[in-house]
Amino acid sequence: MKIDIKWLVGILASILMGLSTWVLVSVVDLKEKTSGIQSELFIINQQFGRVYNHMNEMMKHKWDIASTNYMLGFVVY
């Protein structure tokens, strides 16, 4: 039984084409998922930044009121 080299090359080329397509689709899907996660983390980071900024402003404002009340003779608890 003689194996024709053209058939063998064709089958191997088809297998390699299928594998390379599968790898490419997997890499693109992985890249899409990681970029989605990065954007979600960026949004969460912005929200935490807003909360911390608000808390800093509140603490700064609280200490301004406390120092003003102390200078006026009021006790603030």
C-alpha positions, 0 to 999 in steps of 0.5 A: 500500500502506497501513501500519496504524499499530497494527501498527507500534506493536505491532512497535516495542513488542515490540522495545523490550520484548525489548531492555529485558528483555535489558538488565535480565537482563544488568545483574542477571547482571553485578551477581550476578557482581560481588557474587560476586567481591567476596565471594571477594576479601573471603574472600581478604583475611581469609585474608591478614589471618590469615596476617599476624597469625600472622606478627606474633605469631610475630615478636613471640614470637621477639623476646621469646624472643631478648631473654630469651635475651640477658638470660640470656646465650644466643646465638640465631641 
